Amino acid sequence: MLSRRLGSVLKSSNAFRFAVPAPSYAQQRRGKASYLLNSVETDELQRLDTQHRMNLHMLHQKILHPEIPKDLERVADVATGNATWLLDLVKSRKGDSNSSNIKTKYTGFDITPSLFPKAETAPEVADIDFAVHDFFKPFPEEQLGKYDLVHIRHLSLALPVKQLDVAVKHVTSLLKPGGYIQWEEYDYEDQLAACPPCTMTTTWHVILNWVADRGYSLRFSDIIRDELKTQGMEVVEKKQFSTRGLPFCEDHKLTLLYAFDTGVPRMCLRTKGLGDEEVEKAIGECLEEWEKGVLLDYFLSRILARKPLDS
């Protein structure tokens, strides 16, 4: 089984053994039919930490867009998961002389508290408030219009396109006039176009076509940008980043491995009529390519938008 192989790979991995748990990911919709990663078999905390580090690698270690002001008084991370992004933000701001003296209130929202970090995991946890909330529902009145920055990312497998307008309405309601929203998503369509011919690419096409058939978008970042505009936000920038041309990052390799270690690839292949043995053979061939050093590039778009001052 790939999951057993993954465990042994992770335990021997430098990223797993030596990386400090970094401050990541989507609203964890366990028990919700719309979240396609319900059947993740690997350790979720490791996956989110790895994904976050890989994202920062693609963003050239810049956790915030340069236009976001330093004097942030309140920051919200929606779909915070294990709060890796918030933890990293708190740490980086404490080390920045331009923001270290500013008293900032940080809040992480998620539909479930199951991944919220404990105080003993990192000292920065003490600076963060956590709240259980489903972004498909309105936020409490006391939270509305209070935040200078709302961050959100990786909802492409948690948020069907037909429900995006509701989610955007609710998350942007948290912003003060003049406040910013920073949103990051993978661009799967561009990834498919750039994939080299190999078994992993063939399998990835099957997976992502299956995802698209179920109401999710492979160009989710474009749809987010357009919806933010539709709802009156001023889009400052939409910029794409990629692993192409970057120095090798072990987290890139591990992120790709995680992509094939959920129940989703097996489910997709079964919909194509493959039996269990054929499915495991196909996944095994992907792993063999991975072990030989075949990597598929990732493409990530960051959208920055601002709530008008007169709103």
C-alpha positions, 0 to 999 in steps of 0.5 A, spaced: 500 500 500 502 507 498 500 509 505 505 504 508 510 506 503 509 514 505 510 512 512 517 510 511 518 515 506 516 521 511 520 518 517 527 518 513 525 524 510 529 530 512 523 535 512 520 530 516 525 529 521 528 536 521 523 541 519 521 545 525 513 545 525 511 551 521 506 555 521 496 552 513 490 549 509 482 549 507 476 549 512 476 542 514 470 539 512 470 532 515 464 528 515 461 533 509 460 530 503 463 536 499 470 536 501 473 531 497 479 530 501 475 526 507 478 520 505 485 522 507 489 516 510 496 520 512 497 524 518 493 531 516 498 535 521 504 533 517 500 534 510 498 541 512 505 543 515 508 540 508 503 544 504 505 550 507 512 550 507 511 548 499 507 554 498 512 559 502 517 556 497 513 558 491 511 565 494 519 566 495 518 566 503 513 572 502 507 570 507 504 577 505 503 581 499 507 587 499 502 592 499 498 589 505 500 594 511 504 593 517 500 596 522 495 590 522 490 590 528 486 584 527 487 578 522 483 573 521 485 566 518 479 562 515 479 555 514 485 555 519 486 548 520 492 547 524 493 554 524 500 553 520 499 560 516 497 564 522 503 561 527 508 563 521 505 570 521 505 571 528 513 569 528 515 573 522 511 579 525 515 579 531 521 578 528 520 584 523 522 591 527 516 595 523 510 590 526 513 587 532 511 593 536 504 593 534 499 589 538 495 585 533 489 580 535 489 574 531 483 569 530 483 562 526 476 560 524 475 553 522 468 548 522 471 544 527 476 545 532 480 538 531 486 541 528 487 547 532 494 547 535 495 546 543 499 551 547 505 546 548 506 546 540 509 553 539 509 559 544 505 563 538 499 559 540 498 564 546 497 570 541 491 566 537 484 566 538 480 560 535 473 560 533 469 554 530 465 557 524 462 554 518 463 560 512 457 557 509 453 561 515 454 568 517 459 570 522 457 573 529 455 580 529 461 582 533 466 579 528 463 583 522 467 589 519 473 588 524 479 585 521 484 589 517 486 582 513 482 576 512 487 570 509 484 564 506 487 558 501 486 552 498 478 551 498 478 548 491 476 541 493 472 544 499 468 549 495 463 547 489 463 553 484 455 554 485 457 556 493 462 560 492 458 567 492 455 565 499 462 563 502 465 570 499 459 574 502 461 571 509 468 572 509 469 579 506 463 581 511 469 580 516 473 586 513 473 593 515 473 598 510 479 599 507 481 592 509 484 586 505 483 579 503 489 575 501 487 568 497 491 563 495 489 557 490 492 552 486 491 552 478 490 545 476 488 547 469 495 550 468 498 544 472 495 539 467 498 543 461 505 543 463 505 536 466 510 531 462 508 525 459 508 520 464 503 515 468 502 520 474 500 525 468 495 520 466 492 519 473 492 526 474 488 527 468 483 522 471 483 525 478 482 532 476 477 531 470 473 527 476 473 533 480 471 538 475 465 533 473 463 534 480 462 542 480 469 544 482 473 548 478 480 547 475 481 555 474 478 556 481 483 562 482 480 566 476 473 565 479 475 567 486 477 574 483 471 575 478 466 573 484 470 578 489 469 583 483 462 582 483 461 583 490 464 590 490 471 588 492 477 592 489 482 587 486 489 589 487 493 583 484 492 576 481 499 573 480 501 566 479 507 563 482 510 556 480 515 551 482 518 551 475 525 554 475 525 554 483 531 550 487 529 543 489 525 543 495 523 536 498 516 539 500 515 539 493 516 532 492 512 530 499 506 534 497 506 530 490 506 524 494 501 526 499 496 528 492 496 520 491 495 518 498 488 520 499 482 515 497 480 520 491 485 517 486 483 510 487 475 513 487 476 516 481 480 510 477 474 505 480 469 510 476 473 508 470 471 501 471 478 499 474 478 493 479 482 494 486 488 490 483 488 495 477 487 501 481 493 499 486 497 497 480 496 504 477 498 508 483 504 503 484 506 505 477 505 513 479 510 511 486 515 508 482 516 514 477 516 518 483 521 514 486 525 515 480 525 523 481 519 525 476 516 531 479 510 535 476 510 542 477 505 546 481 502 553 480 499 557 485 495 564 484 495 569 490 489 574 489 489 580 493 483 584 494 481 590 498 474 593 501 472 600 498 473 605 504 466 608 502 463 601 503 
